Amino acid sequence: MKKIIYLFICCTVFSYNCSAERGSIDDFSEPIDLENDPSDNDTNVQGEYNVLALGDSYTIGQSVCQTCRFPVQLRDSLEQKFEPEATIGLKIIAQTGWPTGSLINAIETDNTSSNYDLVTLLIGVNNEFQNRPFSVYESEFPELVNTAISKGKGDKTNVIVISIPDYAFTPFGKGNPEISARIDTYNYFAEKYCIDNNITFVNITDITRMGLDDPSLVASDGLHPSEQAYTKFVARILPFATEKLKN
């Protein structure tokens, strides 16, 4: 019975279709969130900025309200920083269950512009969860970083990469140290790549590792971060995002 329950959770909470081919965008029923897309010209109207958030369930905000997810909280915080002179447009390309390959395909299909003032990237947990070869991440993560740069006007200073949360520290993960060790491997690779290529990397993993001690940091599904956790994410990201938009 426990095995049946575990398989049900894996298939529903991570939106991973057990009967379909892994990595297919069609495996997931929730639509891509498209809030704003700037034109492809090279100029910005004074005081108008556009943010693109790329990722998976941690970006779309699985099990929290639309205004609770971190990209929206980040936009709102930026607007408060820049008000009343500026408005911040936001577009999100993210889906629960997406590994790196699915995000690559979604960006290509969406054909979004390359005129964003800030691009965030948080991806990789589903590569780990779906037991994909780590070599896939080693190949596709740099590709996604380069795509993020291209969408950010070809300027790597417009990109922020965010570390992968650790779902071991949730009721679902039950403190499993093997999960944490694998998440560390992914994050170490991502951080080293960013350091080597002078790309901003923001670590939020330690926040999620307080989830078992502080249940308020875990969403009602017992797996994903809560609104409060995302608020803490934004507190880490905001200084970097503010500086990038000012420049």
One Martini backbone bead per residue (centre of mass of N, CA, C, O) as a GRO file, in nm:
protein
  247
    1MET     BB    1   0.057   0.062  -0.021
    2LYS     BB    2   0.297   0.261   0.000
    3LYS     BB    3   0.386   0.232  -0.296
    4ILE     BB    4   0.127   0.342  -0.422
    5ILE     BB    5   0.133   0.621  -0.289
    6TYR     BB    6   0.413   0.709  -0.397
    7LEU     BB    7   0.341   0.690  -0.699
    8PHE     BB    8   0.112   0.896  -0.689
    9ILE     BB    9   0.277   1.138  -0.599
   10CYS     BB   10   0.487   1.144  -0.828
   11CYS     BB   11   0.267   1.187  -1.060
   12THR     BB   12   0.121   1.451  -0.936
   13VAL     BB   13   0.315   1.661  -0.799
   14PHE     BB   14   0.533   1.656  -1.055
   15SER     BB   15   0.384   1.604  -1.326
   16TYR     BB   16   0.447   1.296  -1.404
   17ASN     BB   17   0.415   1.091  -1.679
   18CYS     BB   18   0.431   0.746  -1.660
   19SER     BB   19   0.320   0.677  -1.972
   20ALA     BB   20   0.518   0.869  -2.089
   21GLU     BB   21   0.753   1.036  -2.236
   22ARG     BB   22   1.026   1.167  -2.137
   23GLY     BB   23   1.028   1.531  -2.173
   24SER     BB   24   0.749   1.598  -2.259
   25ILE     BB   25   0.543   1.865  -2.277
   26ASP     BB   26   0.267   1.693  -2.298
   27ASP     BB   27   0.276   1.578  -1.998
   28PHE     BB   28   0.159   1.870  -1.931
   29SER     BB   29  -0.138   2.058  -1.851
   30GLU     BB   30  -0.017   2.315  -1.767
   31PRO     BB   31   0.017   2.620  -1.867
   32ILE     BB   32   0.187   2.861  -1.981
   33ASP     BB   33   0.307   3.160  -1.844
   34LEU     BB   34   0.188   3.469  -2.006
   35GLU     BB   35   0.230   3.809  -1.921
   36ASN     BB   36   0.494   3.917  -2.089
   37ASP     BB   37   0.611   4.080  -2.407
   38PRO     BB   38   0.846   4.230  -2.552
   39SER     BB   39   0.977   4.381  -2.789
   40ASP     BB   40   1.247   4.356  -3.044
   41ASN     BB   41   1.370   4.605  -2.962
   42ASP     BB   42   1.653   4.818  -2.841
   43THR     BB   43   1.439   4.984  -2.674
   44ASN     BB   44   1.346   5.169  -2.383
   45VAL     BB   45   1.124   5.288  -2.194
   46GLN     BB   46   1.127   5.500  -1.959
   47GLY     BB   47   1.070   5.295  -1.672
   48GLU     BB   48   1.080   5.020  -1.838
   49TYR     BB   49   1.062   4.674  -1.744
   50ASN     BB   50   1.183   4.329  -1.813
   51VAL     BB   51   1.089   3.999  -1.703
   52LEU     BB   52   1.238   3.666  -1.702
   53ALA     BB   53   1.110   3.337  -1.608
   54LEU     BB   54   1.288   3.029  -1.566
   55GLY     BB   55   1.144   2.680  -1.530
   56ASP     BB   56   0.950   2.531  -1.283
   57SER     BB   57   0.774   2.480  -1.002
   58TYR     BB   58   0.949   2.705  -0.853
   59THR     BB   59   0.838   2.930  -1.060
   60ILE     BB   60   0.523   2.877  -1.084
   61GLY     BB   61   0.413   2.787  -0.797
   62GLN     BB   62   0.344   2.527  -0.656
   63SER     BB   63   0.081   2.556  -0.421
   64VAL     BB   64   0.050   2.861  -0.488
   65CYS     BB   65  -0.017   3.161  -0.548
   66GLN     BB   66   0.036   3.382  -0.801
   67THR     BB   67   0.151   3.612  -0.591
   68CYS     BB   68   0.360   3.404  -0.433
   69ARG     BB   69   0.558   3.371  -0.631
   70PHE     BB   70   0.873   3.476  -0.687
   71PRO     BB   71   0.847   3.653  -0.949
   72VAL     BB   72   0.618   3.832  -0.835
   73GLN     BB   73   0.757   3.927  -0.580
   74LEU     BB   74   0.993   4.054  -0.731
   75ARG     BB   75   0.838   4.258  -0.897
   76ASP     BB   76   0.705   4.405  -0.658
   77SER     BB   77   0.974   4.487  -0.523
   78LEU     BB   78   1.084   4.651  -0.763
   79GLU     BB   79   0.855   4.856  -0.779
   80GLN     BB   80   0.912   4.971  -0.495
   81LYS     BB   81   1.202   5.065  -0.558
   82PHE     BB   82   1.108   5.244  -0.835
   83GLU     BB   83   0.903   5.409  -0.735
   84PRO     BB   84   0.708   5.590  -0.971
   85GLU     BB   85   0.896   5.551  -1.244
   86ALA     BB   86   0.825   5.232  -1.264
   87THR     BB   87   0.776   4.937  -1.466
   88ILE     BB   88   0.708   4.577  -1.441
   89GLY     BB   89   0.755   4.320  -1.649
   90LEU     BB   90   0.616   3.974  -1.682
   91LYS     BB   91   0.759   3.651  -1.764
   92ILE     BB   92   0.660   3.297  -1.773
   93ILE     BB   93   0.864   2.993  -1.815
   94ALA     BB   94   0.684   2.725  -1.672
   95GLN     BB   95   0.678   2.381  -1.520
   96THR     BB   96   0.565   2.118  -1.387
   97GLY     BB   97   0.826   1.866  -1.447
   98TRP     BB   98   1.061   2.015  -1.572
   99PRO     BB   99   1.330   1.967  -1.737
  100THR     BB  100   1.568   2.094  -1.929
  101GLY     BB  101   1.455   1.998  -2.207
  102SER     BB  102   1.168   2.123  -2.179
  103LEU     BB  103   1.261   2.417  -2.158
  104ILE     BB  104   1.400   2.436  -2.426
  105ASN     BB  105   1.146   2.372  -2.598
  106ALA     BB  106   0.964   2.603  -2.491
  107ILE     BB  107   1.136   2.842  -2.585
  108GLU     BB  108   1.133   2.770  -2.884
  109THR     BB  109   0.822   2.773  -2.917
  110ASP     BB  110   0.771   3.067  -2.808
  111ASN     BB  111   0.960   3.288  -2.923
  112THR     BB  112   1.088   3.489  -2.753
  113SER     BB  113   1.235   3.755  -2.680
  114SER     BB  114   1.558   3.972  -2.656
  115ASN     BB  115   1.444   4.226  -2.431
  116TYR     BB  116   1.558   4.170  -2.144
  117ASP     BB  117   1.663   4.301  -1.827
  118LEU     BB  118   1.574   4.020  -1.684
  119VAL     BB  119   1.698   3.683  -1.598
  120THR     BB  120   1.573   3.381  -1.469
  121LEU     BB  121   1.720   3.062  -1.335
  122LEU     BB  122   1.540   2.747  -1.244
  123ILE     BB  123   1.699   2.424  -1.272
  124GLY     BB  124   1.691   2.034  -1.214
  125VAL     BB  125   1.509   1.860  -1.022
  126ASN     BB  126   1.387   1.665  -1.250
  127ASN     BB  127   1.645   1.527  -1.323
  128GLU     BB  128   1.676   1.398  -1.046
  129PHE     BB  129   1.386   1.271  -1.001
  130GLN     BB  130   1.404   1.112  -1.299
  131ASN     BB  131   1.693   0.985  -1.332
  132ARG     BB  132   1.884   1.139  -1.496
  133PRO     BB  133   2.155   1.192  -1.641
  134PHE     BB  134   2.396   1.415  -1.553
  135SER     BB  135   2.501   1.476  -1.842
  136VAL     BB  136   2.250   1.632  -1.930
  137TYR     BB  137   2.295   1.875  -1.746
  138GLU     BB  138   2.584   1.944  -1.842
  139SER     BB  139   2.465   2.023  -2.128
  140GLU     BB  140   2.185   2.195  -2.074
  141PHE     BB  141   2.252   2.421  -1.878
  142PRO     BB  142   2.440   2.596  -2.055
  143GLU     BB  143   2.227   2.639  -2.272
  144LEU     BB  144   2.030   2.797  -2.086
  145VAL     BB  145   2.217   3.023  -2.012
  146ASN     BB  146   2.259   3.124  -2.303
  147THR     BB  147   1.961   3.181  -2.347
  148ALA     BB  148   1.928   3.387  -2.121
  149ILE     BB  149   2.130   3.585  -2.242
  150SER     BB  150   1.982   3.630  -2.511
  151LYS     BB  151   1.718   3.741  -2.366
  152GLY     BB  152   1.927   3.955  -2.220
  153LYS     BB  153   2.059   4.116  -2.468
  154GLY     BB  154   2.338   3.950  -2.455
  155ASP     BB  155   2.369   3.993  -2.127
  156LYS     BB  156   2.500   3.844  -1.844
  157THR     BB  157   2.422   4.076  -1.634
  158ASN     BB  158   2.096   3.991  -1.675
  159VAL     BB  159   2.162   3.730  -1.501
  160ILE     BB  160   1.996   3.481  -1.281
  161VAL     BB  161   2.099   3.216  -1.086
  162ILE     BB  162   1.928   2.951  -0.914
  163SER     BB  163   1.912   2.739  -0.684
  164ILE     BB  164   1.824   2.428  -0.576
  165PRO     BB  165   1.605   2.297  -0.399
  166ASP     BB  166   1.541   2.089  -0.098
  167TYR     BB  167   1.306   1.823  -0.073
  168ALA     BB  168   1.407   1.662   0.179
  169PHE     BB  169   1.285   1.917   0.363
  170THR     BB  170   1.015   1.737   0.366
  171PRO     BB  171   0.760   1.525   0.406
  172PHE     BB  172   0.832   1.380   0.140
  173GLY     BB  173   1.157   1.350   0.191
  174LYS     BB  174   1.239   1.281   0.498
  175GLY     BB  175   1.554   1.356   0.507
  176ASN     BB  176   1.703   1.250   0.261
  177PRO     BB  177   2.044   1.234   0.196
  178GLU     BB  178   2.046   1.152  -0.108
  179ILE     BB  179   1.904   1.397  -0.217
  180SER     BB  180   2.102   1.612  -0.112
  181ALA     BB  181   2.350   1.505  -0.264
  182ARG     BB  182   2.234   1.551  -0.548
  183ILE     BB  183   2.174   1.850  -0.524
  184ASP     BB  184   2.467   1.931  -0.473
  185THR     BB  185   2.574   1.845  -0.748
  186TYR     BB  186   2.409   2.040  -0.915
  187ASN     BB  187   2.490   2.307  -0.768
  188TYR     BB  188   2.792   2.290  -0.809
  189PHE     BB  189   2.790   2.303  -1.112
  190ALA     BB  190   2.632   2.569  -1.146
  191GLU     BB  191   2.817   2.752  -0.979
  192LYS     BB  192   3.082   2.703  -1.129
  193TYR     BB  193   2.986   2.798  -1.402
  194CYS     BB  194   2.919   3.087  -1.312
  195ILE     BB  195   3.195   3.167  -1.206
  196ASP     BB  196   3.357   3.106  -1.471
  197ASN     BB  197   3.130   3.317  -1.631
  198ASN     BB  198   3.025   3.565  -1.472
  199ILE     BB  199   2.757   3.468  -1.311
  200THR     BB  200   2.487   3.504  -1.132
  201PHE     BB  201   2.461   3.343  -0.805
  202VAL     BB  202   2.185   3.215  -0.602
  203ASN     BB  203   2.149   3.096  -0.276
  204ILE     BB  204   1.850   2.894  -0.141
  205THR     BB  205   1.882   2.607  -0.015
  206ASP     BB  206   1.903   2.666   0.294
  207ILE     BB  207   1.611   2.750   0.330
  208THR     BB  208   1.484   2.464   0.260
  209ARG     BB  209   1.653   2.323   0.507
  210MET     BB  210   1.414   2.434   0.719
  211GLY     BB  211   1.139   2.272   0.668
  212LEU     BB  212   1.125   2.071   0.918
  213ASP     BB  213   1.152   2.302   1.141
  214ASP     BB  214   0.973   2.494   0.927
  215PRO     BB  215   0.660   2.452   0.798
  216SER     BB  216   0.612   2.744   0.665
  217LEU     BB  217   0.816   2.662   0.411
  218VAL     BB  218   0.574   2.470   0.331
  219ALA     BB  219   0.349   2.361   0.144
  220SER     BB  220   0.045   2.189   0.142
  221ASP     BB  221   0.184   1.937  -0.026
  222GLY     BB  222   0.473   1.868   0.120
  223LEU     BB  223   0.709   1.992  -0.110
  224HIS     BB  224   0.686   2.285  -0.161
  225PRO     BB  225   0.720   2.600  -0.143
  226SER     BB  226   0.625   2.874   0.015
  227GLU     BB  227   0.558   3.196   0.042
  228GLN     BB  228   0.773   3.241   0.264
  229ALA     BB  229   1.007   3.119   0.108
  230TYR     BB  230   0.992   3.313  -0.137
  231THR     BB  231   1.052   3.565   0.026
  232LYS     BB  232   1.341   3.473   0.093
  233PHE     BB  233   1.442   3.456  -0.189
  234VAL     BB  234   1.397   3.758  -0.264
  235ALA     BB  235   1.593   3.874  -0.053
  236ARG     BB  236   1.841   3.759  -0.215
  237ILE     BB  237   1.778   3.868  -0.513
  238LEU     BB  238   1.711   4.178  -0.508
  239PRO     BB  239   1.992   4.321  -0.505
  240PHE     BB  240   2.074   4.216  -0.787
  241ALA     BB  241   1.829   4.312  -0.950
  242THR     BB  242   1.852   4.613  -0.887
  243GLU     BB  243   2.136   4.657  -1.004
  244LYS     BB  244   2.070   4.567  -1.295
  245LEU     BB  245   1.849   4.784  -1.354
  246LYS     BB  246   2.027   5.036  -1.295
  247ASN     BB  247   2.238   4.948  -1.536
   0.00000   0.00000   0.00000
